[in-house]
Amino acid sequence: MGKDESIVEPFANLTLPEKEALRKTLREQYARVCEKKLKLNMARGKPGKEQLDLVSGILTVLSEPADCVDEDLDVRNYGNLSGLPSAKRLFAEILDCKPEQCFIGGSASLQLMYDLIAKAYTHGLRHSPRPWSREPQVKWLCPAPGYDRHFGVSRSFGMELITVPMTAEGPDMDLVEELVKDPAVKGMWCVPKYSNPQGIVYSERTIARIAALRPAAPDFALMWDNAYCVHEVYGAYLPFPDIIRLCAQAGNPDMVYEFASTSKITFPGAGISVMACSEENQAYLQGLLKFQIISYDKVNQLRHVRFLRDKAHTIEVMQMHAKVLAPKFSCVTETLKREIGPLGLATWENPKGGYFVSVNTLPGLAKRTLELCAGAGVTMTAAGATYPYGKDPADSNIRIAPSYPALEELEQAMEIFCLCLKLAALEK
């Protein structure tokens, strides 16, 4: 499509006739794009085919019956509710916690998160005065922009969602420390490393303040979704503090529940996940889980142990992913810089890792931009999805997921996105 050379300064500096002429030109470009009936998808953070192919060796690491024995355990059989000891050691090394603090689940860490909150509602957590279903009100802190599926879990249980603004260092901790004085506030979502969607890494100061929180609710649950713990796109692996140890040192050993998975390390549809927390919390929760499941898929756990081996090799695998992802992230940010930067229509993050690029348009442009994108065949996460209740108060935040399309398709999709943003601005 190419850059419109007539645009050389911010829209605000154009005269009305210049704006009308430019809008006519862009509408003609948009009409030509719509005629192509494209189908380009940037809606979710899914690995592309090239990424899935590079880890497909995991499919053949177990090929004989003898391969299915791990430390005298036949993984094809019943048993080991909390997961294989070798799988717990692998995740403990990655998260820098203890193996006995780890519970190994199925392909989605979201399932473990949902199940924890469900048990809080039906039975209560270890320090709950009563099941949450018997509480007059349950409130939940939601740093935003944030992960729409987190907010969906909270909404599905009828919680009142409270928006906490994100800063460059993580959640607004002055506000968080004030809000947790309310005993109805039962927890908070956190994506502490390469946050979804902004790619923010919580600062050490913010993490220390979170670990030292003094919630009025004795069963406050810090949901620490460390989804991108080894997911660098640019540069070397960034070490990250062990939140379980920090909470214990701050006098909150049972407050935190940490989650991670191999969804974007191996296969999203066939990975393994982990919930890490204090050993006392593990004993309590496993006492409930034993009535629900005998164990998650131990054959798949062993596949991952054999394929990933240890933290060092896992980081090597992630560096292979990064070689695929880096050109895609650069495509997004460079196109925005070229097409949108001079116009003053939006700002965006330049994340070093994670799976998304967060764009903040001028107020009132996000929803219309994405409507135009949909009309041109580009599917993206709905406007407002990164805020509780799907309501972005400024109608400005847009989450771009560069990973799934091939680079050539991504280049095309970004050109269309920028065209749609310009049109939305001119309409406004």
C-alpha positions, -999 to +999 in steps of 0.1 A: +000+000+000+028+024+009+030+056+028+008+085+017+035+111+009+009+139+013+009+134+051+039+152+065+026+167+097+001+161+125-036+161+114-042+189+138-021+212+116-041+205+084-067+229+072-103+217+067-100+214+029-067+195+033-084+171+057-113+166+033-090+159+004-069+135+025-100+117+037-112+112+001-078+097-008-078+074+021-114+063+016-104+053-020-075+033-007-097+017+019-123+007-007-096-010-028-085-030+002-120-041+010-124-054-025-096-079-019-117-097+007-086-104+029-086-126+060-058-115+082-058-124+120-041-105+148-067-113+174-049-136+198-013-143+209-010-176+191+023-190+179+026-192+142+032-224+122+070-218+120+072-217+158+051-249+162+073-267+137+105-258+155+094-276+187+077-305+170+106-328+181+086-331+214+063-355+195+089-382+192+108-380+225+087-409+238+086-437+212+090-470+231+072-483+262+105-481+281+106-444+275+075-440+296+093-448+329+105-418+349+124-425+381+107-459+385+072-443+378+053-456+348+037-424+336+010-443+317-006-454+349-026-438+377-011-418+405+009-387+413-019-361+418+005-331+420+025-342+389+058-359+382+086-350+405+108-343+374+082-319+360+079-301+393+117-297+394+117-283+359+091-256+367+107-249+401+140-242+383+123-219+357+103-200+384+131-201+410+109-217+436+108-251+453+096-283+437+073-291+466+056-257+460+045-268+424+014-285+412+015-296+375-017-292+355-028-296+319-023-275+288-039-243+302-028-224+333-061-205+330-078-237+340-058-238+372-066-201+379-103-207+373-103-238+394-086-220+423-112-193+424-140-219+419-128-237+451-126-204+469-164-200+461-174-236+470-151-244+499-130-212+507-093-209+506-072-221+536-076-188+555-112-181+544-137-175+572-164-189+549-168-199+512-168-169+490-202-178+478-215-169+513-198-135+513-222-105+508-198-091+481-165-101+465-144-075+448-113-080+426-085-057+416-078-056+379-047-037+367-056-023+333-048-024+304-048-061+312-057-096+301-093-100+290-095-137+301-085-128+336-113-103+338-137-129+323-129-153+351-137-127+377-169-117+359-181-153+356-183-155+394-201-122+398-172-103+413-172-065+413-141-056+391-121-026+402-098-010+377-062-002+388-043+019+364-010+005+351+022+026+354+056+021+338+065+001+369+034-020+372+001-014+390-005+019+408+006+007+442-006+037+462-041+028+450-037-009+455-025-004+491-056+017+498-081-006+481-069-038+500-081-022+532-116-032+522-122-068+534-144-074+504-114-072+481-103-108+478-075-107+452-057-091+423-046-102+389-009-097+379+011-104+348+044-093+363+068-099+334+061-085+299+025-077+310-004-084+286-008-062+266+018-035+274+049-056+279+057-039+312+081-056+336+072-048+372+100-030+390+117-045+420+101-017+441+066-025+429+071-062+435+084-056+470+053-035+478+030-062+464+047-088+485+043-066+516+006-059+512-015-060+543-050-069+529-080-067+553-092-100+538-074-129+555-078-150+523-066-124+498-053-142+467-025-126+447-029-143+413+006-140+399+003-151+362+039-154+352+029-164+317+060-148+300+087-158+325+112-169+298+096-151+268+122-126+257+119-113+221+150-090+222+181-096+241+192-121+268+170-137+294+159-113+321+161-129+356+130-122+378+124-124+416+107-154+432+074-139+445+067-168+468+099-163+487+094-125+488+059-129+502+071-153+528+098-129+539+072-101+541+050-122+564+026-133+536+036-169+529+001-180+519-010-149+499+004-157+465-005-182+438+019-182+409+010-197+374+029-205+343+027-229+314+045-241+283+018-228+260+041-205+241+072-227+246+059-259+230+023-264+219-006-242+232-030-270+226-008-297+242+014-281+269+016-284+307+010-258+333+019-251+369+004-235+400+031-227+426+023-216+462+032-224+498+034-260+508+006-255+533-017-241+505-007-270+483-017-295+510-051-278+515-058-276+478-047-311+469-070-323+497-098-308+476-084-318+442-081-355+451-119-358+447-117-341+413-089-357+394-064-386+398-037-367+379-032-346+348-015-361+318+018-375+331+028-388+296+027-352+284+045-340+315+073-365+307+074-354+271+081-319+283+107-329+308+126-349+282+123-322+255+130-291+276+154-308+300+161-278+323+159-240+325+190-234+304+178-255+275+143-240+278+158-206+273+177-219+243+143-230+229+129-196+236+158-179+217+147-199+187+112-186+191+126-151+195+143-153+161+109-159+146+091-133+167+116-104+166+111-095+129+073-095+135+075-072+165+098-049+146+073-049+117+046-036+140+066-010+157+085+002+126+052+005+106+036+025+135+067+047+137+066+054+099+029+057+093+015+070+126+044+086+145+046+118+125+008+123+128+005+124+165-025+099+164-012+073+189+016+062+212+027+026+217+050+004+237+082-012+224+083-044+245+114-065+249+093-096+254+059-112+258+034-115+229+018-082+223+022-045+213-001-021+231-012+010+211-030+040+227-047+061+201-061+096+207-093+093+228-123+080+210-106+063+181-100+026+191-135+012+185-139+029+151-104+019+140-111-017+147-145-015+130-128-003+099-101-030+102-128-057+104-144-043+072-111-046+055-106-082+066-082-077+095-094-094+128-081-080+161-090-082+197-121-061+204-117-025+215-122-023+253-112-059+259-081-049+279-103-032+305-128-046+331-163-051+317-149-044+282-151-007+288-121+014+280-130+048+294-109+067+268-117+043+239-080+043+230-063+010+238-057-015+211-038-048+215-018-060+186-008-097+185+020-101+159+028-138+164+003-157+143+004-143+108+033-149+084+056-118+082+043-109+047+007-111+060+016-091+091+031-063+069-001-061+050-022-061+081-002-033+097-005-011+066-043-016+067-044-010+105-026+023+100-049+033+071-079+026+093-065+046+122-060+076+099-095+073+086-110+070+121-091+102+131-103+121+101-139+110+107-135+121+143 
